[in-house]
């Protein structure tokens, strides 16, 4: 038995057993909804087969990781200063969850939608230009954070089947934008973007952009994939 096993599961074993494969709902957050503005928190949460697994990594006066099964605390461990292995394991958990969330939707994105028209293509072309410009601005803002330690990343990604409504969605919150990619039953992709500038997230009730996508779903999905990749890169625990 390991030293940690005397007091419960070894945190490294819990990390290594963590697997988002087969999960129906996934959440990754970076410093999201903090009660204490001085706290730094990374979370990853997966719902699979009626069970919820959550990992919290928190940093204030010291760093610690907490593992939950449902709302029950399964294990807590203070991270020794300078420990790189635990950081790598937490970053891996976040990256693997985001990777699965993206790959899970690939088949949907390449499935054609019947009845698409020339007008659909024209509307989608204009919509893609808006998305590329907006996501490009977000990406540049994220890149600027690499040289600005005073700036704190606050972001979140929700993916899968929403527990409350059953809708299939990929939702990304970054800076002032709240981005929804709804995967509809007719295989169309509905994109809705809210701008919560000067307000808390979720406060804006009127979307600044919305569009149904039928023909060019992969191009739009590529844009949100690149945005998530940048979020994961900038948001790594270091």
C-alpha positions in Angstrom: 0.0 0.0 0.0 1.3 3.5 -0.9 1.7 6.2 1.7 -1.4 8.0 0.2 -3.4 4.8 0.2 -3.3 4.8 4.0 -5.5 7.9 3.9 -7.6 7.1 0.9 -7.0 6.8 -2.8 -3.7 8.1 -4.2 -4.5 11.4 -6.0 -2.2 10.3 -8.9 -4.3 7.1 -9.3 -7.5 9.2 -9.4 -6.0 11.4 -12.1 -4.9 8.4 -14.2 -8.4 6.8 -13.8 -10.1 10.0 -15.0 -11.6 9.5 -18.4 -14.1 11.6 -20.3 -14.9 8.9 -22.8 -18.5 7.9 -22.9 -19.6 11.0 -20.9 -22.9 12.7 -21.8 -22.1 16.2 -20.3 -18.7 17.9 -19.7 -17.7 21.2 -18.1 -14.3 22.8 -18.1 -13.8 26.2 -16.4 -11.0 28.7 -15.8 -11.6 31.0 -12.8 -15.3 31.0 -13.4 -17.9 32.2 -10.8 -15.4 32.8 -8.0 -16.7 34.0 -4.7 -13.1 35.1 -3.7 -11.6 37.3 -6.5 -8.1 36.4 -5.2 -8.7 32.6 -5.7 -7.6 30.9 -8.9 -9.5 27.7 -9.9 -9.5 25.2 -12.7 -12.3 22.7 -12.8 -13.1 19.7 -15.0 -16.5 17.9 -14.6 -17.9 14.9 -16.5 -21.2 13.1 -16.2 -21.3 9.5 -17.3 -23.7 6.6 -16.6 -25.5 8.6 -13.9 -22.3 9.5 -12.1 -20.6 12.9 -11.8 -16.8 13.2 -11.4 -15.3 16.6 -10.6 -11.7 17.8 -10.1 -11.0 21.3 -8.6 -7.5 22.7 -8.7 -7.3 25.8 -6.5 -4.6 28.3 -5.8 -4.6 31.0 -3.1 -2.0 30.9 -0.4 -1.1 27.4 -1.6 -2.2 25.0 -4.3 -4.5 22.0 -3.7 -6.5 19.6 -5.7 -9.9 18.2 -4.7 -11.7 15.2 -6.2 -15.4 14.8 -6.0 -17.9 12.0 -6.8 -21.1 13.8 -7.1 -21.1 16.4 -4.3 -19.1 14.1 -2.0 -15.4 15.0 -1.5 -13.4 11.9 -2.4 -9.9 13.1 -1.9 -8.0 16.4 -1.2 -4.3 16.9 -1.6 -2.1 20.0 -1.0 0.3 20.4 -3.8 4.0 20.7 -2.8 5.6 23.9 -4.1 7.3 23.3 -7.5 5.6 19.9 -8.1 5.3 19.6 -11.9 3.8 16.1 -12.0 0.4 17.0 -10.5 0.2 20.1 -12.7 0.8 18.0 -15.8 -1.9 15.5 -14.7 -4.4 18.3 -14.2 -3.6 19.9 -17.5 -3.9 16.5 -19.2 -7.4 16.0 -17.6 -8.5 19.4 -19.0 -7.0 18.8 -22.5 -8.4 15.3 -22.8 -11.9 16.5 -21.8 -11.9 19.3 -24.4 -10.5 16.9 -27.0 -13.2 14.4 -26.5 -15.8 17.2 -26.5 -14.7 18.3 -29.9 -14.2 14.9 -31.5 -17.6 13.7 -30.3 -19.3 16.0 -32.7 -17.3 15.3 -35.8 -19.9 12.9 -37.4 -22.7 15.4 -36.8 -20.7 18.1 -38.6 -20.1 16.1 -41.7 -23.7 14.8 -42.0 -25.5 16.7 -44.8 -28.7 18.5 -44.1 -31.4 17.8 -46.8 -33.1 20.7 -48.6 -30.2 23.3 -48.5 -30.6 26.1 -51.0 -28.3 28.6 -52.7 -29.7 31.3 -50.3 -28.5 29.1 -47.4 -25.0 29.1 -48.8 -25.0 32.9 -49.3 -26.2 33.5 -45.8 -23.6 31.1 -44.4 -20.8 32.8 -46.2 -21.6 36.1 -44.6 -22.1 34.5 -41.2 -18.7 32.7 -41.5 -17.0 36.0 -42.1 -18.6 37.4 -38.9 -17.5 34.4 -36.9 -14.0 34.4 -38.2 -13.6 38.1 -37.4 -15.1 37.8 -34.0 -13.2 34.6 -33.0 -10.0 36.1 -34.4 -10.4 39.1 -32.0 -10.9 36.7 -29.1 -7.9 34.6 -30.1 -5.6 37.7 -30.3 -6.9 38.8 -26.9 -6.0 35.4 -25.5 -2.6 35.5 -27.1 -1.9 38.8 -25.4 -2.4 37.2 -22.0 0.8 35.3 -22.4 2.8 38.5 -21.8 0.4 40.0 -19.2 0.5 38.1 -15.9 -1.8 40.7 -14.4 -4.7 39.6 -16.6 -6.8 36.7 -15.3 -8.4 34.3 -17.7 -12.1 33.7 -17.0 -13.7 31.2 -19.3 -15.8 28.1 -19.5 -16.7 25.3 -21.9 -19.9 23.2 -21.6 -20.5 20.3 -24.0 -22.8 17.4 -24.6 -26.5 17.0 -23.6 -27.6 19.7 -21.2 -28.9 17.9 -18.1 -31.8 20.3 -17.6 -33.1 20.6 -21.2 -31.6 17.6 -23.1 -30.4 19.9 -25.8 -27.1 19.0 -27.5 -24.7 22.0 -27.3 -21.1 23.1 -27.4 -21.0 26.4 -25.4 -18.0 28.5 -24.9 -17.8 31.6 -22.6 -14.7 33.8 -23.1 -14.3 37.4 -22.2 -17.6 39.1 -22.9 -18.9 36.5 -25.4 -21.3 33.6 -24.7 -21.2 31.3 -27.7 -23.7 28.5 -28.3 -23.4 25.8 -31.0 -26.7 23.9 -30.9 -26.7 20.5 -32.6 -30.3 20.1 -33.8 -32.1 16.9 -34.6 -32.4 17.7 -38.3 -28.6 17.9 -38.4 -28.6 21.7 -38.8 -26.2 23.7 -36.6 -27.7 26.7 -34.8 -25.2 29.3 -33.7 -26.2 31.9 -31.2 -23.8 34.5 -29.7 -24.5 36.8 -26.8 -22.4 39.8 -26.0 -22.4 40.4 -22.2 -20.1 43.4 -22.3 -20.3 45.6 -19.2 -22.6 42.9 -17.6 -22.2 39.6 -15.9 -22.3 36.5 -18.1 -25.8 35.4 -19.0 -27.2 38.9 -18.5 -27.6 39.8 -22.2 -31.0 38.4 -23.4 -30.8 39.5 -27.0 -28.2 37.7 -29.2 -25.8 39.8 -31.2 -25.6 37.0 -33.8 -27.6 34.0 -34.7 -27.7 31.7 -37.8 -28.8 28.3 -38.9 -26.0 26.4 -40.7 -26.7 23.6 -43.1 -24.0 23.4 -45.8 -20.8 24.7 -44.2 -20.9 23.2 -40.7 -17.3 21.9 -40.8 -15.9 25.4 -41.5 -17.8 26.9 -38.5 -16.8 24.0 -36.3 -13.2 24.5 -37.2 -13.4 28.1 -35.9 -14.7 27.1 -32.5 -12.2 24.3 -32.3 -9.3 26.7 -32.9 -10.7 29.0 -30.2 -10.9 26.1 -27.7 -7.4 25.1 -28.5 -6.2 28.6 -27.7 -8.2 28.7 -24.5 -6.7 25.4 -23.4 -3.2 26.6 -24.2 -3.4 29.9 -22.4 -5.3 28.4 -19.5 -2.8 25.7 -18.6 -1.6 25.6 -15.0 2.0 26.6 -14.9 
